[in-house]
Amino acid sequence: MPEAAKQHPDSLLIHYLTLRKSVGILGILLPVVLVFGVKLLSQCNILQDSISDYYYTKLGHYMTGTLCAVSLFMFSYKGYTPKDYWAGKGASLFALGVAFFPCSNYYPLSACKVLQLKGDDTINIIHFTSAALLFLTFAFFSLVLFTKGSPHPTKRKLQRNVIYRICGIIIILCILLIFLYSVIPSLHDQLKQYKPIFWLEFLALEAFGISWLTKGEALLPDKK
């Protein structure tokens, strides 16, 4: 154990709490910054079809940078058990897959789209598989890992478990609804104008962020 940790027993705990809160804040802010940032920087008032489509806007570098930051944080996350460790490593890998294998863009250059990169089917498969696995891993954190605790949890811990489970269920439902929307043509035709993928991804990211903020004790901390 590092000398600083020996002198300050709570230093590792503080480090993990800060790490968790940082991950949560990044998740919550990502879609908000993308939407309003693009409007401010390029006068683009068109909501993109998905979070991934913002890769081709002037905020594409911010999106990639945020995913890389999340990947770094998750890679550094060890938790308390091998499941925590490997879930963190998996989430780190999947975040990089989303960042560096962008979905294809077939729209021409415009005030909104400042980068044109058509990609191919293989890159698309890697991107969407990575995104699905990333969200599933986040749901696993919320539903399984975060709800673990001592045999005699505090009242606040029980309250936090409720938040974790709600967030995990929301993430799972969002993934399921995105899948159904993508494979049922009639749903796609009826709902496309409402940007359902963007809003479902937005909701999943907010649930993910709230879950990690709660784990970082920004919400419902145990009373000292």
Backbone bond lengths (Angstrom), bond angles and torsions (degrees), N, CA, C in turn:
res aa  C-N    CA-C-N  psi(-1)  N-CA   C-N-CA  omega(-1)  CA-C   N-CA-C  phi
1 M - - - 1.472 - - 1.525 109.47 -
2 P 1.346 119.27 135.23 1.453 121.44 179.61 1.514 110.87 -57.87
3 E 1.361 115.19 150.23 1.448 121.01 -178.82 1.515 112.30 -57.33
4 A 1.361 116.95 -38.87 1.461 120.53 -179.94 1.517 111.05 -62.69
5 A 1.334 115.93 -37.43 1.461 119.38 179.90 1.519 111.33 -69.77
6 K 1.364 116.44 -33.64 1.452 119.32 177.43 1.520 110.97 -66.26
7 Q 1.325 116.40 -39.67 1.452 120.83 -178.69 1.519 111.63 -73.67
8 H 1.310 117.50 -29.97 1.462 122.70 -178.13 1.527 108.12 -126.83
9 P 1.334 119.43 89.63 1.470 122.20 -175.67 1.516 113.33 -56.97
10 D 1.344 117.88 -27.46 1.464 120.11 -177.03 1.527 113.01 -87.39
11 S 1.334 117.19 -0.31 1.466 118.99 -173.87 1.518 112.47 -64.12
12 L 1.348 117.02 -39.83 1.467 119.66 178.76 1.513 110.68 -67.39
13 L 1.355 116.68 -38.58 1.459 120.02 177.74 1.513 110.53 -62.17
14 I 1.325 117.04 -44.73 1.468 121.35 178.76 1.523 109.94 -61.25
15 H 1.339 116.63 -40.05 1.462 120.86 179.19 1.528 110.42 -60.63
16 Y 1.336 116.74 -46.64 1.457 120.01 -178.54 1.520 111.87 -67.68
17 L 1.314 117.74 -38.03 1.461 120.52 178.06 1.524 110.21 -63.60
18 T 1.331 116.48 -42.56 1.466 120.54 178.65 1.514 110.74 -65.09
19 L 1.329 116.44 -41.26 1.467 121.35 178.78 1.520 110.54 -60.34
20 R 1.322 116.54 -46.81 1.460 120.62 -178.17 1.516 111.95 -65.17
21 K 1.333 116.48 -42.41 1.461 119.68 178.39 1.529 111.12 -64.88
22 S 1.328 116.67 -37.95 1.468 120.13 179.26 1.516 111.25 -63.20
23 V 1.339 116.13 -43.27 1.471 120.39 178.10 1.520 109.99 -61.99
24 G 1.344 116.86 -43.54 1.457 120.68 179.93 1.510 112.91 -62.43
25 I 1.321 116.78 -43.32 1.474 120.97 -179.95 1.524 110.91 -64.21
26 L 1.333 116.52 -42.23 1.465 119.73 178.70 1.528 111.24 -60.44
27 G 1.330 116.50 -42.43 1.463 120.25 -179.65 1.512 112.41 -65.36
28 I 1.331 117.12 -42.74 1.455 121.02 -178.81 1.523 111.51 -68.07
29 L 1.326 117.09 -39.84 1.463 120.53 -174.68 1.525 113.91 -79.75
30 L 1.333 117.70 -24.52 1.462 119.78 -173.05 1.526 113.83 -52.32
31 P 1.325 120.88 -57.90 1.472 119.13 -177.88 1.517 113.22 -66.83
32 V 1.336 117.08 -32.78 1.470 120.83 -179.51 1.529 110.28 -66.23
33 V 1.324 116.46 -47.17 1.464 120.91 179.85 1.523 110.82 -64.66
34 L 1.328 117.18 -39.44 1.464 120.35 179.89 1.523 111.25 -61.29
35 V 1.320 116.75 -48.58 1.468 120.56 -176.04 1.525 111.04 -64.84
36 F 1.332 116.84 -53.13 1.459 119.45 -175.17 1.523 112.03 -77.06
37 G 1.331 117.06 -29.87 1.454 120.09 177.24 1.513 112.35 -65.24
38 V 1.329 116.36 -42.62 1.468 120.31 178.32 1.524 110.79 -64.40
39 K 1.327 116.65 -39.48 1.470 120.00 178.13 1.525 111.25 -62.07
40 L 1.314 116.67 -41.47 1.462 120.58 -177.33 1.523 112.53 -73.76
41 L 1.325 116.85 -38.60 1.460 120.61 -173.45 1.518 113.80 -86.24
42 S 1.322 117.30 -24.69 1.469 118.23 -174.71 1.519 114.16 -134.28
43 Q 1.327 117.11 7.43 1.467 120.41 -177.83 1.522 111.86 52.28
44 C 1.313 114.84 36.61 1.468 120.31 177.24 1.517 108.25 -96.72
45 N 1.316 116.85 113.02 1.454 121.74 -178.41 1.518 113.48 -100.99
46 I 1.326 115.38 11.20 1.463 120.18 -178.53 1.515 109.71 -95.78
47 L 1.316 116.53 120.91 1.452 121.03 176.05 1.526 108.97 -69.26
48 Q 1.316 117.22 129.60 1.453 120.66 -177.86 1.537 110.44 -73.17
49 D 1.318 114.93 158.99 1.465 119.73 -175.22 1.526 112.55 -65.78
50 S 1.325 116.79 -27.26 1.460 120.47 -179.62 1.525 108.78 -153.84
51 I 1.323 116.13 167.69 1.463 120.49 174.97 1.529 109.32 -60.21
52 S 1.325 116.66 -40.24 1.459 121.29 -177.74 1.520 112.32 -60.68
53 D 1.339 117.64 -31.28 1.458 120.84 -178.52 1.527 112.20 -66.67
54 Y 1.319 117.85 -17.78 1.466 120.22 177.39 1.528 112.03 -71.14
55 Y 1.325 117.11 -7.97 1.467 121.04 174.03 1.520 110.49 -58.59
56 Y 1.324 116.90 -30.55 1.463 121.40 -174.67 1.528 113.00 -93.68
57 T 1.327 117.44 5.10 1.460 121.72 177.90 1.530 109.78 -97.90
58 K 1.336 115.77 -176.75 1.469 120.12 178.95 1.530 112.41 -69.45
59 L 1.331 116.75 -11.72 1.466 120.67 177.07 1.525 111.86 -100.01
60 G 1.328 116.44 14.18 1.463 119.62 -179.64 1.514 112.62 -59.94
61 H 1.348 116.62 -39.13 1.468 119.74 -179.82 1.526 110.76 -67.31
62 Y 1.336 116.36 -35.09 1.471 119.45 177.35 1.526 110.13 -64.77
63 M 1.317 115.95 -42.58 1.463 119.79 179.31 1.526 110.56 -61.92
64 T 1.334 117.17 -46.77 1.456 120.77 179.34 1.519 111.15 -63.73
65 G 1.340 116.22 -42.06 1.457 119.91 179.52 1.517 112.54 -63.58
66 T 1.336 116.83 -39.53 1.460 120.44 178.48 1.521 110.83 -64.18
67 L 1.320 116.60 -43.82 1.465 120.10 178.53 1.528 111.03 -63.00
68 C 1.318 116.68 -37.95 1.471 120.04 177.72 1.531 110.54 -67.05
69 A 1.335 116.65 -38.64 1.464 120.15 177.69 1.522 110.68 -64.43
70 V 1.338 116.58 -44.36 1.465 120.30 176.88 1.525 110.04 -60.67
71 S 1.339 115.95 -41.49 1.460 120.37 178.69 1.528 110.83 -60.43
72 L 1.330 116.71 -43.29 1.472 120.59 179.79 1.524 110.96 -64.66
73 F 1.329 116.18 -44.12 1.456 119.65 179.04 1.529 110.90 -62.30
74 M 1.333 116.36 -43.74 1.451 119.63 -178.44 1.532 111.53 -67.70
75 F 1.327 115.79 -34.84 1.470 119.29 177.81 1.529 110.23 -65.36
76 S 1.347 116.08 -33.51 1.466 120.92 -179.62 1.521 112.19 -79.30
77 Y 1.323 116.78 -13.70 1.467 121.27 -174.94 1.523 110.41 -80.09
78 K 1.328 116.25 119.67 1.459 120.32 -179.48 1.519 112.09 -108.49
79 G 1.321 118.40 -26.97 1.449 120.30 179.66 1.514 112.31 65.00
80 Y 1.330 115.86 -148.98 1.453 120.39 -174.68 1.525 113.18 -119.43
81 T 1.320 118.18 -13.94 1.463 121.31 -177.05 1.530 109.25 -135.14
82 P 1.333 117.46 165.82 1.468 119.77 175.48 1.530 113.24 -56.88
83 K 1.356 117.56 -31.97 1.459 119.82 178.15 1.531 111.14 -63.09
84 D 1.333 116.42 -42.22 1.462 120.43 176.50 1.530 110.22 -60.71
85 Y 1.314 114.94 -46.11 1.465 121.16 -177.17 1.526 111.17 -59.61
86 W 1.325 116.31 -51.39 1.461 119.44 -175.89 1.524 112.58 -74.02
87 A 1.315 117.36 -30.42 1.469 119.74 174.62 1.520 110.20 -64.78
88 G 1.330 116.60 -40.37 1.463 120.38 176.90 1.516 111.90 -63.66
89 K 1.322 116.54 -42.66 1.468 119.97 179.43 1.529 110.59 -65.96
90 G 1.331 116.64 -39.35 1.458 119.75 178.29 1.508 111.70 -64.50
91 A 1.340 116.75 -45.97 1.461 120.56 179.02 1.526 110.75 -60.93
92 S 1.322 116.84 -38.04 1.469 121.17 177.84 1.530 110.76 -60.66
93 L 1.320 116.49 -46.45 1.463 121.32 179.65 1.521 111.60 -64.84
94 F 1.334 117.16 -43.92 1.462 120.62 -177.66 1.538 110.91 -66.74
95 A 1.329 117.28 -36.25 1.468 120.27 177.77 1.525 110.62 -63.08
96 L 1.318 116.76 -39.61 1.468 120.19 177.13 1.526 110.71 -67.10
97 G 1.322 116.88 -35.20 1.463 120.23 177.74 1.510 111.65 -62.80
98 V 1.343 116.75 -41.15 1.459 120.88 177.39 1.524 110.69 -66.38
99 A 1.337 116.51 -39.56 1.470 121.16 -174.67 1.522 112.93 -71.09
100 F 1.319 117.09 -43.06 1.468 120.47 -170.14 1.526 114.27 -103.08
101 F 1.326 116.41 -0.47 1.468 120.30 173.15 1.523 107.97 -126.45
102 P 1.353 117.07 74.67 1.482 120.83 -174.77 1.518 112.02 -67.74
103 C 1.333 114.41 151.78 1.461 119.13 175.66 1.521 109.49 -66.39
104 S 1.318 116.31 157.38 1.467 120.92 -177.82 1.529 111.09 -68.60
105 N 1.319 115.12 150.78 1.462 121.57 177.22 1.524 108.47 -127.91
106 Y 1.321 116.46 118.86 1.458 120.42 -177.92 1.528 112.18 -108.90
107 Y 1.338 116.38 7.96 1.461 119.99 178.83 1.523 110.13 -85.72
108 P 1.328 118.12 146.03 1.470 120.78 177.86 1.525 110.84 -70.76
109 L 1.316 115.80 164.06 1.460 120.79 177.11 1.527 109.33 -61.71
110 S 1.352 115.25 141.41 1.462 120.17 -176.43 1.522 108.53 -157.64
111 A 1.336 116.18 -172.08 1.461 120.14 176.38 1.520 110.59 -62.75
112 C 1.327 116.60 -28.25 1.466 120.49 179.83 1.527 111.60 -89.49
113 K 1.315 115.56 -49.56 1.465 120.39 -175.85 1.533 109.63 -95.67
114 V 1.327 115.51 109.91 1.464 119.91 -177.47 1.525 111.53 -105.89
115 L 1.336 116.25 -0.61 1.458 121.43 178.45 1.510 108.34 -133.68
116 Q 1.317 115.95 137.07 1.458 119.97 -179.55 1.519 108.89 -123.68
117 L 1.316 115.72 116.80 1.453 121.47 -178.84 1.522 107.22 -146.39
118 K 1.303 116.53 103.98 1.465 119.89 -172.63 1.520 112.94 -70.97
119 G 1.318 117.28 -31.89 1.455 118.78 179.84 1.520 111.93 68.91
120 D 1.310 117.02 -160.69 1.463 121.07 178.00 1.526 109.10 -153.06
121 D 1.312 115.53 178.68 1.464 120.48 -175.40 1.523 112.03 -63.35
122 T 1.323 117.26 -37.97 1.461 120.35 -179.10 1.520 111.36 -63.43
123 I 1.341 116.35 -44.93 1.462 120.67 178.61 1.524 110.41 -63.63
124 N 1.330 116.01 -40.69 1.466 119.66 177.24 1.524 111.87 -59.89
125 I 1.324 116.39 -43.98 1.464 120.69 180.00 1.521 110.39 -61.56
126 I 1.331 116.52 -44.67 1.469 120.40 179.22 1.519 110.57 -62.16
127 H 1.344 115.94 -43.21 1.471 120.36 -178.33 1.528 111.30 -62.40
128 F 1.316 116.75 -53.40 1.466 119.87 -174.64 1.529 111.79 -71.14
129 T 1.324 117.38 -33.44 1.464 119.97 175.62 1.522 110.42 -66.16
130 S 1.331 115.83 -43.83 1.467 120.31 178.85 1.528 110.88 -62.17
131 A 1.342 116.17 -42.54 1.470 120.13 -179.79 1.525 111.01 -63.45
132 A 1.331 116.92 -44.61 1.463 120.42 179.81 1.524 111.00 -63.63
133 L 1.330 116.92 -44.26 1.464 120.48 -179.92 1.524 111.55 -67.54
134 L 1.335 116.95 -34.05 1.464 120.33 177.79 1.524 110.34 -63.41
135 F 1.333 116.75 -48.64 1.458 119.98 179.60 1.536 111.23 -65.62
136 L 1.327 117.37 -37.59 1.457 119.61 177.68 1.529 111.24 -64.58
137 T 1.319 116.11 -37.48 1.463 119.71 177.00 1.520 111.02 -65.89
138 F 1.340 116.43 -40.73 1.463 119.67 176.04 1.531 110.82 -61.25
139 A 1.332 116.36 -39.96 1.467 119.99 177.23 1.524 110.71 -64.70
140 F 1.324 116.88 -38.13 1.472 121.61 177.78 1.526 110.44 -62.49
141 F 1.334 116.51 -42.36 1.462 120.03 175.59 1.529 110.08 -56.76
142 S 1.323 116.28 -49.79 1.463 121.04 -174.64 1.529 112.38 -67.06
143 L 1.338 116.49 -46.74 1.458 120.17 -172.23 1.531 113.48 -81.97
144 V 1.322 117.25 -30.66 1.471 120.31 -172.37 1.527 112.41 -111.90
145 L 1.324 116.46 -55.34 1.458 119.35 -171.34 1.531 113.07 -76.48
146 F 1.329 116.56 -43.85 1.462 119.38 -176.50 1.532 113.05 -71.96
147 T 1.315 116.98 -23.94 1.467 119.56 -177.14 1.527 112.14 -84.03
148 K 1.327 116.99 -7.97 1.459 119.49 177.79 1.523 109.51 -69.16
149 G 1.320 115.85 157.05 1.456 119.27 178.52 1.513 110.71 179.08
150 S 1.308 115.23 -167.13 1.460 121.13 -179.25 1.529 109.87 -73.19
151 P 1.328 117.21 162.63 1.473 120.05 178.44 1.526 112.90 -64.39
152 H 1.319 116.07 -18.39 1.463 120.22 -179.26 1.527 109.91 -125.15
153 P 1.326 116.84 73.24 1.467 120.42 -176.29 1.526 112.10 -67.53
154 T 1.320 115.28 151.91 1.456 120.51 176.50 1.529 110.00 -73.86
155 K 1.309 115.60 167.53 1.461 120.16 177.71 1.519 110.33 -60.79
156 R 1.343 117.04 -41.89 1.469 120.29 178.49 1.528 111.50 -63.28
157 K 1.330 117.18 -37.75 1.461 120.61 178.69 1.528 110.71 -62.57
158 L 1.326 116.31 -42.34 1.461 120.25 177.80 1.522 110.95 -62.91
159 Q 1.335 116.53 -38.33 1.469 120.50 177.34 1.526 110.83 -66.80
160 R 1.323 116.39 -40.25 1.471 119.56 178.04 1.526 110.80 -64.72
161 N 1.340 116.50 -37.28 1.468 119.78 178.70 1.527 111.69 -60.27
162 V 1.326 115.96 -35.74 1.469 119.78 177.10 1.525 109.79 -62.52
163 I 1.326 116.74 -44.02 1.468 120.87 178.77 1.525 110.26 -63.30
164 Y 1.343 116.92 -44.74 1.465 119.74 179.46 1.529 111.52 -57.77
165 R 1.316 115.56 -45.04 1.470 119.41 -177.37 1.529 111.22 -67.70
166 I 1.309 116.81 -41.22 1.470 119.35 178.03 1.521 110.10 -62.01
167 C 1.339 116.71 -44.90 1.471 120.36 179.78 1.523 111.14 -63.32
168 G 1.324 117.01 -43.05 1.464 119.92 179.47 1.514 112.22 -63.44
169 I 1.324 116.81 -42.13 1.469 120.92 178.83 1.526 110.33 -64.64
170 I 1.326 117.21 -40.93 1.472 120.24 178.26 1.515 110.49 -60.46
171 I 1.329 117.21 -43.82 1.470 120.79 -179.99 1.533 110.36 -61.63
172 I 1.338 116.55 -45.91 1.468 120.50 179.81 1.527 110.71 -61.45
173 L 1.320 117.41 -45.00 1.464 121.09 -179.83 1.522 111.16 -62.87
174 C 1.325 116.88 -39.93 1.464 120.32 179.30 1.526 111.03 -63.05
175 I 1.326 117.06 -42.97 1.458 120.83 177.96 1.530 110.37 -62.09
176 L 1.317 116.13 -44.07 1.472 120.62 -179.33 1.527 111.01 -63.39
177 L 1.334 117.38 -44.03 1.459 120.77 -179.06 1.533 111.51 -67.41
178 I 1.335 117.08 -37.48 1.467 119.85 175.86 1.526 110.01 -62.45
179 F 1.326 116.73 -42.55 1.467 120.69 178.91 1.524 110.88 -61.65
180 L 1.331 116.80 -46.93 1.464 120.31 -179.21 1.524 111.28 -63.18
181 Y 1.326 116.19 -42.01 1.466 120.39 178.25 1.527 110.95 -61.35
182 S 1.331 116.07 -37.29 1.465 120.82 -175.77 1.521 113.23 -74.71
183 V 1.333 117.92 -27.68 1.462 120.16 -173.91 1.525 113.21 -105.17
184 I 1.331 117.41 -8.29 1.474 119.64 178.74 1.529 108.86 -108.70
185 P 1.317 117.98 103.84 1.473 121.26 -175.24 1.524 113.95 -55.61
186 S 1.324 117.96 -38.40 1.459 120.02 -177.53 1.525 111.45 -63.86
187 L 1.324 117.22 -37.40 1.470 120.52 176.24 1.519 110.58 -65.16
188 H 1.311 115.83 -41.37 1.461 120.90 -179.88 1.520 110.74 -60.90
189 D 1.324 116.77 -44.81 1.467 120.71 -178.51 1.533 111.77 -65.90
190 Q 1.310 117.35 -37.58 1.464 121.49 -175.61 1.527 113.15 -79.38
191 L 1.320 116.60 -32.03 1.464 119.96 -169.76 1.525 114.94 -110.27
192 K 1.322 117.59 -5.82 1.461 120.37 -173.19 1.520 112.45 -53.76
193 Q 1.337 117.81 -40.39 1.464 121.22 -176.27 1.533 112.64 -64.08
194 Y 1.324 117.16 -18.86 1.471 120.99 -178.77 1.532 112.79 -92.31
195 K 1.324 118.07 1.59 1.471 123.16 178.41 1.536 112.11 55.06
196 P 1.308 118.90 53.13 1.466 120.32 -174.41 1.526 114.08 -61.98
197 I 1.338 117.54 -35.99 1.466 118.86 -178.81 1.531 109.92 -64.45
198 F 1.330 116.78 -43.29 1.468 119.36 178.71 1.521 110.30 -58.05
199 W 1.326 117.74 -48.80 1.459 120.94 -174.70 1.528 111.81 -69.20
200 L 1.310 117.59 -34.50 1.467 119.75 177.25 1.526 110.50 -70.29
201 E 1.336 116.92 -39.97 1.463 119.68 175.76 1.526 110.47 -65.58
202 F 1.324 116.45 -39.86 1.464 121.24 176.86 1.532 109.97 -57.89
203 L 1.326 116.67 -48.43 1.461 121.46 -178.61 1.525 110.83 -63.40
204 A 1.332 117.03 -41.28 1.469 120.43 179.27 1.519 111.35 -64.71
205 L 1.330 117.45 -40.06 1.462 120.74 178.49 1.521 111.71 -66.64
206 E 1.343 116.69 -38.84 1.464 119.18 178.34 1.536 110.13 -66.05
207 A 1.319 117.00 -40.40 1.466 120.53 177.79 1.522 110.56 -63.80
208 F 1.312 116.07 -43.44 1.466 120.77 176.72 1.526 110.78 -59.23
209 G 1.333 117.11 -46.57 1.454 121.01 -178.60 1.516 112.48 -64.13
210 I 1.326 117.04 -43.01 1.466 120.78 179.56 1.530 110.47 -63.97
211 S 1.318 116.31 -39.16 1.456 120.57 178.92 1.525 111.12 -60.68
212 W 1.335 116.76 -45.18 1.463 120.36 -178.38 1.522 112.02 -74.20
213 L 1.323 117.43 -33.31 1.464 119.37 174.15 1.525 110.43 -63.33
214 T 1.326 116.09 -39.31 1.457 120.44 178.19 1.528 110.37 -65.99
215 K 1.328 116.31 -42.10 1.467 119.92 178.39 1.526 110.73 -64.72
216 G 1.319 117.16 -30.74 1.454 120.93 177.17 1.515 113.59 -81.74
217 E 1.337 116.07 5.82 1.459 124.23 177.57 1.523 113.14 64.57
218 A 1.338 116.15 25.73 1.467 119.30 169.09 1.515 108.98 -75.65
219 L 1.327 116.61 -23.33 1.464 122.64 177.36 1.531 108.47 -123.27
220 L 1.310 116.24 136.21 1.470 123.58 176.45 1.527 113.29 50.29
221 P 1.324 118.83 52.28 1.466 119.52 177.49 1.525 111.03 -70.81
222 D 1.321 115.76 153.62 1.463 119.09 174.67 1.529 109.53 -66.50
223 K 1.294 115.56 140.41 1.464 119.93 179.55 1.518 109.01 -70.40
224 K 1.335 115.08 132.54 1.473 119.99 -178.02 1.527 109.15 -77.15
